[in-house]
Amino acid sequence: MTIGWKLTRDCRAALLADLPPTYPRVIADHVTLAVDGKDAPTPVETAVIIGRSDDGKGVEAMVVALNGSTARPDGKIWHVTWSLADGRTARESNDVIAALGWTEIEGRPLVLEPAAW
């Protein structure tokens, strides 16, 4: 099962109004810790959107700092897949960030809840 943190409903709504999605399939609902987890993770102290990555072909992701760091335990970057074009998958956000990097944006706090799904 996938484990990580879900954006609260109010947080998600506010952020989508502030950062309109580029592509028609809006995701914008979680930060993944692992896809093979067993239990929801512990809460994070701070979570802030600090950057954006977009390949211009259908994958848009917001880069997140959790407790002050963008580095995931697996060496990838914490992020929220924001929006996708048809035929694209959320998993591709990792590849887009790795290939193209990301652009810093004004920080926007996240309210996250530990979750397993």
C-alpha positions as CSV (number, residue, x, y, z in Angstrom):
1,M,0.0,0.0,0.0
2,T,1.1,3.6,-0.6
3,I,1.9,5.6,2.5
4,G,2.5,9.3,2.9
5,W,0.6,12.4,3.8
6,K,-2.7,13.7,2.3
7,L,-3.5,17.4,2.0
8,T,-6.5,18.4,4.1
9,R,-9.5,19.4,2.1
10,D,-9.3,23.0,3.1
11,C,-5.6,23.2,2.3
12,R,-6.1,21.6,-1.1
13,A,-8.9,24.0,-2.1
14,A,-7.0,27.1,-1.0
15,L,-3.8,26.0,-2.9
16,L,-5.7,25.1,-6.1
17,A,-7.2,28.6,-6.0
18,D,-3.8,30.1,-5.5
19,L,-1.9,27.8,-7.9
20,P,-4.3,27.0,-10.8
21,P,-3.4,23.6,-12.4
22,T,-2.0,23.7,-15.9
23,Y,-3.5,20.4,-17.1
24,P,-7.0,19.0,-17.0
25,R,-6.5,16.0,-14.6
26,V,-6.1,17.6,-11.2
27,I,-4.3,15.5,-8.6
28,A,-2.9,17.8,-5.9
29,D,-3.8,15.5,-3.0
30,H,-0.8,13.8,-1.4
31,V,3.0,13.5,-0.8
32,T,4.2,10.0,-1.2
33,L,6.7,8.4,1.2
34,A,6.6,4.8,-0.2
35,V,4.5,2.7,-2.5
36,D,5.2,-0.5,-0.5
37,G,4.5,0.7,3.0
38,K,2.5,-0.9,5.8
39,D,1.5,1.9,8.2
40,A,0.9,5.6,7.9
41,P,4.0,7.6,8.6
42,T,4.4,10.0,11.6
43,P,3.2,13.6,11.2
44,V,5.6,16.1,9.7
45,E,6.4,19.3,11.7
46,T,6.5,21.6,8.6
47,A,5.5,21.2,5.0
48,V,5.8,24.0,2.4
49,I,5.5,24.1,-1.4
50,I,8.7,25.8,-2.5
51,G,8.9,25.0,-6.2
52,R,7.3,23.9,-9.4
53,S,8.3,21.6,-12.3
54,D,6.5,21.2,-15.6
55,D,7.7,19.4,-18.7
56,G,5.3,21.3,-20.9
57,K,3.9,18.0,-22.2
58,G,1.4,17.1,-19.4
59,V,3.1,16.7,-16.1
60,E,3.1,19.4,-13.5
61,A,4.4,18.9,-9.9
62,M,4.9,21.1,-6.9
63,V,8.2,20.6,-5.0
64,V,7.7,20.3,-1.2
65,A,10.1,20.8,1.7
66,L,9.2,18.5,4.6
67,N,10.8,19.6,7.9
68,G,13.1,21.8,5.9
69,S,14.3,19.3,3.3
70,T,13.3,18.4,-0.2
71,A,15.3,15.1,-0.1
72,R,13.2,11.9,0.2
73,P,14.8,8.8,1.8
74,D,15.1,7.2,-1.7
75,G,17.1,10.1,-3.0
76,K,14.2,11.6,-5.0
77,I,12.5,15.0,-4.3
78,W,9.4,15.4,-2.1
79,H,6.6,16.7,-4.3
80,V,2.9,16.8,-5.0
81,T,1.8,15.8,-8.5
82,W,-0.4,18.8,-9.3
83,S,-1.9,18.2,-12.7
84,L,-1.7,15.8,-15.6
85,A,-2.6,15.7,-19.3
86,D,-4.5,12.6,-20.6
87,G,-2.2,9.7,-20.9
88,R,0.3,10.9,-18.3
89,T,0.7,9.3,-14.8
90,A,1.6,10.8,-11.4
91,R,4.6,8.5,-11.3
92,E,6.2,10.5,-14.1
93,S,6.5,13.5,-11.7
94,N,9.7,12.0,-10.3
95,D,11.2,11.7,-13.8
96,V,10.3,15.2,-14.8
97,I,11.8,16.7,-11.6
98,A,15.0,14.6,-12.1
99,A,15.4,15.5,-15.7
100,L,14.4,19.2,-15.7
101,G,14.8,20.3,-12.1
102,W,12.4,22.8,-10.6
103,T,11.9,26.5,-10.3
104,E,11.6,28.1,-6.9
105,I,8.3,29.8,-6.1
106,E,7.0,31.7,-3.1
107,G,6.5,29.3,-0.2
108,R,3.0,28.1,0.5
109,P,2.4,26.1,3.7
110,L,0.7,22.7,3.5
111,V,-1.5,21.1,6.0
112,L,-0.8,17.3,5.8
113,E,-2.3,14.3,7.5
114,P,-0.5,10.9,7.7
115,A,-2.2,8.4,5.5
116,A,-2.1,4.9,4.0
117,W,-4.1,4.2,0.8
